[in-house]
Structure formats: C-alpha cells, structure tokens
Amino acid sequence: MRKSSPLHSAKGRVVADSGNAPDKGNILWLDDYLPYRMAVVAARLLREAARIYKRRRDPLTTPEWRVLGILANYEPLTASEISKISMLDKVAISRTLTQMTHRGFVSRRRTRRDRRELEVTLTREGWRYYRALVPDLNRQERFLRSLVEKGDIEKLFAIFRRFEAVFGELDERRRRYGDGEDIEDFGRRIRSNGPD
C-alpha cells in the first residue's frame, strides 16, 4: 500500500513516496546540484536576452545572436573557431552562417594561411544590427548587476574563469589523449601535481 505522506529529507525537502524511490540519502537534490542550477539560471538569463533580439521587426534566432556577438568580440574567425567559442556544433554554425550571409550580416573569404578555410567577419549591415541591440542588452545587464553586490559579481566572474580554465584544459587533454579522462581524475591530478 502506498504511503500518502511525503518523505522529508534532512534538508527539509519534500519527496513524494512512490514506493520505488531510493532512500533520501541517494537522491540528487537538484537545488544543490551545481550543473543543474547553473544551467537553469543561464537559460533564464539567455531567455531574457532573447526577448530583446527576437522582438525586433527583423528578429534573430538564438544561434544568429550568438554568432553576431562572438564576431563582434573576436572577428575574423573561421566557422570552427566560432563553433568552439559558441559551444554549438559545426553543422549548426554552418547553417547559421548561411542564414546570416543571406541576410547580409556576415561575409566569408578565404584565409591567407589556409586557402581551404573561410574567415567570417561582420558586414556593415551586421555591425549596424549589432549596434542597435547593444543599448538594450546593456540596460538589461545593468539591471541584473544591480541585483548583486559588486564584490559578489567579481567573485562570480572569478569562479567562471576558474571553471573555464579547468574545462579548457580538460577539453585539450581529451582532444590529445582521447575521451577517457573523467573530470574527477583530472581534478585530483591538478590538485596534487598541477596541470601537465
């Protein structure tokens, strides 16, 4: 017979007792699980930003916005470089660049170092569109920053840099030596020996 009363974890959370649930010590509490919490907050932040670029008369898709922003910061770039920075796969980047080329936002030309590669840059129209978005995005970011103490923002960005450095090194190791290394093994080695 199923119990009708909920179980309470040591942290005061309520879990419905389906009769199949593990004991409360074996539940991954999503409120405390860092990857989940960061993903949810990031999704909400990006959704708010999307309200700005999707409500325009000539709206962007989210991948188009990401490419536009990346190129404004780092151009010229190849499609592979954009893929790496954006964390979007190469097929999605190729499709997005084709759409943006048709819209007149980007141009692609052969690189000097490798004639098989195309460098991507923003066109005058791409820069015009970008400059029209920036004031609204800056205003939105100022509001978000106003919700948090300045020192906490600096700590948050320091944490981001630390995570990015770890994942950058881990990605490089996996590229060189294969996908077999887990983040925990990598982290233990860094703490004991420093990165190689």
Stockholm file with secondary structure:
# STOCKHOLM 1.0

chainA/1-196         MRKSSPLHSAKGRVVADSGNAPDKGNILWLDDYLPYRMAVVAARLLREAARIYKRRRDPLTTPEWRVLGILANYEPLTASEISKISMLDKVAISRTLTQMTHRGFVSRRRTRRDRRELEVTLTREGWRYYRALVPDLNRQERFLRSLVEKGDIEKLFAIFRRFEAVFGELDERRRRYGDGEDIEDFGRRIRSNGPD
#=GR chainA/1-196 SS CCCCSCEECTTSCEECCCSCCCCGGGCCCGGGCHHHHHHHHHHHHHHHHHHHHHSSSSCCCHHHHHHHHHHHHHCSEEHHHHHHHHTCCHHHHHHHHHHHHHTTSEEEEECSSCTTSEEEEECHHHHHHHHHHHHHHHHHHHHHHHTSCHHHHHHHHHHHHHHHHHHHHHHHHHHHHCTTCCHHHHHHHHHHHCCC
#=GC SS_cons         CCCCSCEECTTSCEECCCSCCCCGGGCCCGGGCHHHHHHHHHHHHHHHHHHHHHSSSSCCCHHHHHHHHHHHHHCSEEHHHHHHHHTCCHHHHHHHHHHHHHTTSEEEEECSSCTTSEEEEECHHHHHHHHHHHHHHHHHHHHHHHTSCHHHHHHHHHHHHHHHHHHHHHHHHHHHHCTTCCHHHHHHHHHHHCCC
//
